[in-house]
Every structure is written in structure tokens, then in C-alpha cells.
Amino acid sequence: MIGTILNYRYRLEEMLGQGGMGVIYRSHDLLLERDVAVKLVSSSGLGSEGRAQLLHEAKAVARLNHPNIVSVFDAGEANGSPYVVMELLHGDVLFNRMPVDLAGGIRISRQICAALEHAHKNGIVHRDLKPENVLILEDGTVKLMDFGLARSVASRFTSDGMIVGTVFYMAPEIALRAVPDARADLYSLGVMMYEMASGQLPFKGDDPLAIISQHLYSPVIPPRAIKSNIPSSLDTLIVQLLNKGPEERIQSAEEVRKVLEILENLIRLEPKMISTEEELPGLNRLARGRLVGRERELSEMSAAWRQALVNEGQTFLVSGEPGIGKTRLVNELIARIAVTGGRVVSGVCYAEGGMPYAPIANMIQDSIQNHSHGLNLPDYVLSDLAAIVPNLQSAGGTRNPAYNPTVEQHQIFESVVAWATALAEKNPLLLFIDDIHWADSGTLFLLRHMARRALKMKLLIVATYREVELIEASPLHTVLHDLSRERLSQRIKLTRFDRKQSREMLVSMLSSQGDIAEDLVDAIYRETEGNPFFIEEVTKALIEEGKLCYTNECWLSEKVHEIDIPQSVRITIQTRLARLPEMTQEVLRIASFLGREFEFETLLTAAEIDEEDLIEAIENAERSQIIEEVHRGRHEQLAYTFVHALIPTTLKESTVGIRKIRMHRRVALAIEKVHPDDGAYYDALAHHYEMAGEASQAFTYYIKAAERALAVYANKEAEVYYRAALDLVDEGTEHPHLTAGLGEAMFRQGQFDQAGELWAKAIEAHRVTKNYDELARLYARRGRAAWFLNEVERGLAICLEGIDVLSEMNIDIDTVQTPGIASLLHETGRAYRFNNQEDKALPYCQKAMGIAEKLGLVEVQADSLATLGILNILSPEEAERSLERAVELSESAGLLVTAIRAHTNLGTAYHRKGMLKESAKQFSRGRELARRVGFYIWEFDQAVSLLDIEMDIGNLAFVGGEITKLIETIPELPSTSPSAIWAYVIESRYYRLIGDWETALKKIVDCYHFIQKKGMQKNLPWVSVPYALALIEMDRLDEAEKIIAEELLMDQQPDELQHLITRLLLCNLKIKQGDQAEARRVIDNLQSQELDRSDWLVDPLIKQSEAGVLASEGRWPEAFTLFQDVCDRFGGYGAYWWQAHALLQFGDAHMDCADPESIRQAKQIFMQALALFQNMPSEGYIRITQEKLRQLDRSDAAPI
């Protein structure tokens, strides 16, 4: 490059230095005839946009004019590489000329501050402040250079994840890819001041990502812990600059400069006035936050993240005992993910409980507030999310109510998936939930749902838990079992450190301050058995007790055999707490009853002490590293957290008797005052009042907590709260609203028998109070519970009993109109329908409709219409109109579950009439709505119905793309769901329709074994017909005949159409076997029966078989006429696969006839069939048809 002239002006003459950003040359400006410095900036990783931005910022810096800033004269681009022209100065960078004393460091820092002050006031942030960018001239003047030339965080990473450049001076917010402001430069200045004052960097390590993790999480050791001669005021200033949050630092370079000027003057004029003798607390010398001993585990989790980056979502579980380091390990992963461009959302579960879905709700609230303009979530998603995040109530549209509460819970779950998907589309997403052993059931079931949905997303889900908290009957045990059974998760179990790892941890905490005696390591390891939290707490306790002291720049201890090391972590915690002032201990004791996290305002109210005294107590606890300020979004106001969950547990366990009762009461009153009528605290208030012995208050809040839980479908929690409320009720006292609520909670958990019993008990109480509307509603709910138990007769009996009871109360259901009565009337009509008494079902549904229309009960209207639409007593036209109205009404009102039912019924009605495309549209819409509400089994059933119809139509390319994905999701279904059998049958049919009979047979055999394994033999008839069909196509006629004979003998066909098809199969089998007489007998027998021919398939299938019999009998004209009619009918329905298959048989009949005209007709028919098969496509049938055409061509060419 030497001698190169850039843009005809700057001649490069000598290389002065080289760094990560580029190369600096002494150059000559040919236009102005002066020497300058030219920096050729490396364009690697910048791109055109990055180069343009760099040049724009360089030109902005050129406007700066300050004695402590290197002047920028020009900026441009040559041969695709940007360059910056600066004044040529003689000196060395700070990296090579660190000051030899404090005065020199302060003088340099003051000048850097002056430069930053000027730049910041002109709107320019350096972003890459480090010693290599600070030039020290020969006269001691400091010049700051490379303003605005910092690389983005993304460009610091190579394609294989390696970091380019230094991260030792990087502010946390830059590492997290936030837009930096002036305070980021102040953090970097703080690192340099730390290094100049102490001779060491605050955070060290060989791994750049580990250093970034320390920037994000590790508290800084005060520089005075390294050099005791550092003035306390300078020490405080540096520590303030190194606060993790920008808002916690000194806010301007001007403020820093003024403090430094005072220090500089004092050192020069009054050095004795500078205090360096104040003893630094021993705990402040501990290095905390470095991850040790978990390299293998971190590597495994990082590998899972890399899988998530390529749309192979993962769920990772981290388990272990308390204090083993689960959260610390995940935080290290979070640091790496955030730095490399991932997005992180996190939530915590607490032992004291909280609002259902609280950890997820906090994530959603924070993400939407921070990205409200970027997620573009549909209104219906926002409104669903508002059910669990109350603060979002004003953010979205109308809620989508669902008649089935289980479905509505899934609807909310699917909206949470939509939220996570929107986040992951912008950046790969890590979703972290800490301490799920304390999670509510709703959060756990939502976690399982997201794990199932994550497989095709850029999403890594991580959760931590303690095995010691597992109970076999708990929701957590169920969820963990499901995740393992379905192979949806990986698990790491963290074990205790061995001696080598324990020593490594002690070294990381202490060794930068001096050596560690091996016998001390042995003693600590022997008592702690390698539990990391225990190791840290023991070390702190020894320091606080003066048994481990830092003297003359090394750690000294008593003779190890004389040191009394606490024998349990709880004793260690108690020992440390006992050393605190009495008021601080009392404040912490009160805080422990508030929970691991607590708000300042609530604690102030509960403590009943002066605010200044509370602040002093909190500061004492912070200095002792018992608590720390909270920096996440759970609380809007100032809040703190105990550094480990064992600390508040230990405090509470030490509080007993009347003192404990009083503590619960004080906490309850404080929460009530600070958070009046806040649903997030209902369960906590109920617990505190119960423990305080105030049953009436506890009763009130348990009911509120239960109702709140029901509202967001946290059904297990609702059950717990209702039962707790009932336990507080005097024996013999009736509370039907509680019993009814508990029944609803049990119903939603699928405990239909228990729900029915509870509702029966509530009904008895309401019969006394004569609350007839609630009475009618509960009878309707009991009837529905019986239906879910498949006890359709009992369900009808319950509904009729309800009507009789109302009659006994002189309530005339023909004249009294209430919502409860409307529900009971509809449920009665529905029960009659499923008991095959449609004549009685009709008037009840019509009465329910009348009341619903008058009272505006849209849900009952739509549901009644959906039931009316499946009554065969109505004409097909009336049934269709009812279903079409049900669809219109339910969709317009957002009643999505009812809409799905209506679409299903309407799709079925259209299909029976042969309106195949219209039917497919209904099932497609039903599938879409089922996906929206998140009820997977409905979505699955809709998809199976849709694929079945698409195969009728002949859209095999579409089916082929969908069927494999559908089959892969079968593990998500309930283990005994018949939907899986239906899907396997459809899969076999697909392979049969494309002419792959070997695979079709294998699939149906697999389905047969599946049914046997699951003990679902009553579903075997669904398998028999496709089994026989595949065997017939493969000419394995004897086997097919055996299966058909067995089915006819058992006579267990699921419906009349299946029964008919079995007999038609037998007819076609006999034709293939050459037994025309038996074939004729079968078809004549069918023709003589009174068959329901309302289904579109019945008539053409019978005629197709009859045509086959006629052809086998040589009655060609009759056979040809029937075949033509069948083909025309299938074509008219748009059933192109059926049409092509019938054409194939039609052509075969012409070939068998063998006269010249028939041969000519056969060729035309096969050409028509071939075109249809190719359009699908059906490769096997294409080959068969082509072979038949070749046979005809060969017969034409044969000599006569």
C-alpha cells in the first residue's frame, strides 16, 4: 500500500500501526501540502450500509473541535474501503503508557472526560472507548481518537462465532445490542480508570463471552480491594461508573470531570485530606459471578441453541438441589445468546405463589411494552393474552369466548405461541422460566404446549427445577413425564462439585487477592460436600467472623483445625444473619414473609418503622450480600430480592408462635393497603390471613383467588383455592356457589364424575334457596358432564329431572325465560338427539332458540342452531340453513368453538350431498379456527376430514404434502384417541390412491397393531375395509376374502355406509375370482334392501359394482350404459379420483368385450383416465393406465 494515492490526494508513506479496525498510515495531503494520518478502515463485515454509516459518523466527528480530541479532516472511500483522514500526532497510546501513579491516572481520566463531555454535548457517542484509542502526547496531553468508528456488536463476531476485538471495556448495554448513549462511554471510562488505579482489569478471563457475562452479571470488586492506597472517593466513583444499569451510573462526563478535578487538586495541594484508611469490608473483596465447573453443561446447552437457530426448537431442563447453580448456568447461556443476536425473555416462579401464569405474563408484558410497534400481533391474539396479562386489556380487540373452557384455555395457549412466534421471527428466542417446581399448573401446561409447538421454531425453552420438590401426583411430575415420553426435552442434572471444582470456585472468589491454603480447601469441601451456594455462604461467614482475613495482600486464616465451619447451609445462613444489627434482622424477617421478592413500599408499611431506618437496614443487608435490588420488570416500583431462596426460608422457619401469627397479619394488612383489590395478591392475602387466624378474611380472598384462577383457566389452582375456602366453612353450612365453582374447576380438568357430584350437591342447596335460574344452569352442566362420560342416557335423565324440579317449583319453562333455562332446554334437546329421539329434540332446541333470541344469548343461539343442523328430522335444506346461520352467528360473535362445531356439521352435510369443494372449504375453515383456539385434537380431526375429501377430489399432491406432517403430530393426541386411527386409515388410503399398494398395506397393518396395542378393538372395523382393498389391488384375493368374511360375520361395521362398502367389496372380489353367480347374488341382495341413499357415494358405488357384474356376465350394452352413468356422476360431483378409477374399470370392460369398436372406445376411455391420474398425480395408476394403452397399441399392430 506504501505509495498508493487515495482519491488523487492522500499518498500513503509509512505504516504507523495496525488494529482490529484497520491500519493507520503517515500520509501526505497533496492538495494542502501537509502530513496527515490516514486510517484505512477494514470493510470486513461492514457491508454497503455499514460503510455508509461509518462515513456519515466520521463526517459528524469532523465537526468536533476540542484539544483532547484528535481532529478529523476528511473521510471517504477508495476501492470499496472507507478511510478517515486525521491530524498527525506524535505520542503513544495509553495501552503502552499506563500511568505510574494515582495522580497520573486521574490527570488522564480528567482529560478523557473533557473530550467525552464535548462529544456528548454534540450528540456523538464513542462506543469503543479503550486504551488503544487514547493517545498520550509527549507533553502529557491526552487525545481521544476513533470517535464513531466503533464496530457494531454483530460485526465483532466471525461466521464461526469468534469475537474480533476486545470486550474488556464493553458496556453491558452494548453487549445486549441496545442502542448506546453517553452512559455507555462512562462505563468504558470506568473500566479504564479501574485499570489505571489498580493495575488490573475488573473482569478477566480467556473466553471473551465469559468476560461479557461478567459485565452483565458479576458485581465488581472495588479497586481498593486490590490497591489499598486508592482514595475511598475515587474507589466510590469508579464503582459507580461500573454499575450494570445505565440509569444507576453517574449520568454525565461533566459530573465525573468535576469529581476528578477536586481529587486532582487535593492530591496536589492537600494529599493528607484524602482518606485511604477506611477499612474495606472483607465481603467486598470477594469476586462473585464467574461460572466455574460447568463447562460441559454450558457446551451442551449452547449446542441446543445452535439447533434452535436452524428452526429445530428445543426444550432444555436443568435440575438439581438448592444452591447447585442452576440459575447461574442459565445466566451464562443468556449472556452468550444476547451477545450473539438472540432475544431473551425470562420469568421466575416463587414459593409464595402468585397470579396464575405469572412468569409468562411478565414476559409478555415486558416484550409488548418494549416492542409494541414491532410484533404486529393480531387483535384477537392480544385480547387472548389480556386474559392472563391484565395490563394488556386496552391493547387488543374483543375476547374470543369459547363454550368449552378446556378449548378456551388452549386458545390462550395458542395465542401465547403466536406471541413467541412473532418474537422468534425477528430474532431467535430463548424463553427461560426459573424454579418451575413452584409454578402453577397453568404455567406448566402452557410450558408443555409450547414445547410441542417449538419443534419448527427458532426457539429454545429452558426451565430449572429441584428434584427434591417433585411429588408424583403434581402437575410438574405429569408435565416432566410427558416431555420425556414425547421426547420433547433434554435434561441436565447438576451435581455437586468435586474437590477440584470446589477449589476452582474458591480460587475464582479469592485468589486474585492472594493464595489459598489447601487445608482450608479441604475443610470447606468436607463440610459443604461441593454445593456451590454452601461454599460461597461458608466463605462469607468465615470472612464476617474474622476467621478468614485479608492482610498484607493475602488471605490468612486461623489454624484450619480450629475453624468451626457450619455443618449445614441453613446454620451458615443463620450465623451470617445473627451478625447483622437487630433492626436489620427484623426487617429481613418481615421481608421473608412477603416472599423472595418484595417491594420497598410494602415492606415499609409492614415494618412500621421510619423510612430512613428501613433504608439503613436494607443497605446493611445489601452490603452483607443478603439481598439485592431487582432489575427485572415484575415490579413497577422499587423492589429487592433475597440472593437465594434458602435465605427467606431460613428466616421464616426461625419465626414461630405468636410472633409468626402477628407477622402474617402485618404482611396481609400491608399488601391490602399497597395493592387494594389487586388480583395478583389474592392468594397471598388468603394465605396470610389464614395463618393469622382470621378465617373470614381468608375465606373472602380464597374465593376471589379461585374466581380469578377460573377466569384464566388455571383450573388446578381454582380447585385448590375453592377447597381451601370450603375448609374454612363451618360444618353443616351450605355454600352452593363454592361447590358449583369447585365443580366447574373439576369439569375443566376432565374430572366429569366429580364435577357431576359437586353440581348435584349445589343443586340440592339451590332447591332450598329456590334459585331456579342457577338451578337450571347446573342441571345443564350436569347433563353435559354425563355426555362427556359417554353416559348419554343418564345425561338425558339429568336434564329431564331438572325440568321436573322446575315444574315442582311452579316454574313454567314455556313462559319463564332466563339464561339458565335456555341452557337447560338446549342441553335437553341435544341429549334427545344423542339418544336418537330427534322428534323430541326438535321442540326443546326451538324453545332454547326463542329464549336465546329474546335475551340476546348469542352463544345459546349458535349452539342450538348447530344442534338443529344435525337433526335428520329436518329436511336437508332446513338443516343446511340452520348450520349456515350457526356459522354466520358464531363467527360474527367470536364464538370460535361453536363456529368450529358448526363448520364441521355443515361440512359433513355438504359432503353427504356430494358438494365436495364446498365441504372442503368448511373443514379448512374449521381447521383454521381450531388452530386459532389452540385445541389440537379438533384441529387434527378437521385436517383428517379435509384430506379425506381432497383425496375424493383427486388433489393428491396437496394430500401428500400434508399427510406426513399430520402423522408426525399423532403423539400430541390423547393416548386412546380414535382420531389417530382415522389418520392412519387416511394415510393408508393415500398410498392406495397413488398406486403404492405395498406401502398402503404396510400402513394399514401398522394401524391394526396400533389398535391392538392401545386396546381399542372396537375400532377394528375401520381398518378392515382398507385392509381388504389393498389386498384386492395386489391380487391377494384369498386373504381379502377371509377379512371380508370375518367382518360380515361379526356385523360390527361402524355405520351403514361401511356396511354397504363391505358387501360391495365382496361383490368385486367374487368378480375377480370368476364367481359371477355369487357376485350376482350379493348385488341383487343389496338392490332388494331399503338403503339410505342420501350419501352421494351410495348410488354410484352400487351401480359401479352392478356394472362390473353385468360385464362379467357379458351383458355389454347394459354394463357400458351403467359405467357411463357412474363416470358422469363422479365427474359431476368433482370426485375425480373416483371418476378416473371408474373409467379404468369401464375401459377394462371394453377391452374384455374385444370387438373393434370397443377397443377404440377403450383407448379413448383410458386416455381420459390417464389425463385425470396425471393431474393428481397418481404414479401407480399412471403406470397401470399407460400399460393398458400399450397393450391396445400392440394389439393394433399385430398381424391379422
HUPERA-V429266 format. One record per run of one state. SS is the DSSP state (~ for helix, > for strand, _ for the rest). FROM is the first residue (numbers start at 1). LEN is the number of residues. Records with the same first field share a line. If there is no record, write none. Layout:
# HUPERA-V429266
SS=FROM-LEN + FROM-LEN
This chain:
# HUPERA-V429266
_=1-4 + 7-3 + 20-2 + 30-4 + 42-5 + 62-7 + 70-2 + 79-2 + 88-3 + 97-5 + 122-9 + 138-4 + 145-9 + 158-5 + 164-8 + 176-6 + 199-9 + 218-5 + 226-6 + 242-4 + 249-4 + 270-1 + 274-8 + 286-9 + 310-4 + 320-6 + 340-3 + 349-9 + 371-8 + 386-4 + 393-12 + 427-2 + 435-1 + 439-2 + 457-2 + 466-1 + 470-5 + 486-4 + 494-5 + 514-4 + 529-3 + 545-3 + 552-2 + 558-2 + 563-6 + 579-3 + 595-2 + 608-3 + 624-3 + 630-9 + 643-2 + 654-3 + 675-4 + 692-3 + 712-3 + 728-8 + 749-3 + 770-2 + 789-3 + 809-10 + 835-3 + 856-2 + 869-7 + 893-3 + 913-3 + 934-2 + 954-2 + 969-1 + 973-5 + 994-3 + 1015-2 + 1020-1 + 1034-3 + 1051-5 + 1074-2 + 1089-7 + 1113-3 + 1134-2 + 1154-2 + 1177-2 + 1198-3
>=5-2 + 10-10 + 22-8 + 34-8 + 69-1 + 72-7 + 81-7 + 91-3 + 134-4 + 142-3 + 157-1 + 163-1 + 314-6 + 343-6 + 429-6 + 459-7 + 490-4 + 548-4 + 554-4 + 597-3 + 627-3 + 639-4
~=47-15 + 94-3 + 102-20 + 131-3 + 154-3 + 172-4 + 182-17 + 208-10 + 223-3 + 232-10 + 246-3 + 253-17 + 271-3 + 282-4 + 295-15 + 326-14 + 358-13 + 379-7 + 390-3 + 405-22 + 436-3 + 441-16 + 467-3 + 475-11 + 499-15 + 518-11 + 532-13 + 560-3 + 569-10 + 582-13 + 600-8 + 611-13 + 645-9 + 657-18 + 679-13 + 695-17 + 715-13 + 736-13 + 752-18 + 772-17 + 792-17 + 819-16 + 838-18 + 858-11 + 876-17 + 896-17 + 916-18 + 936-18 + 956-13 + 970-3 + 978-16 + 997-18 + 1017-3 + 1021-13 + 1037-14 + 1056-18 + 1076-13 + 1096-17 + 1116-18 + 1136-18 + 1156-21 + 1179-19
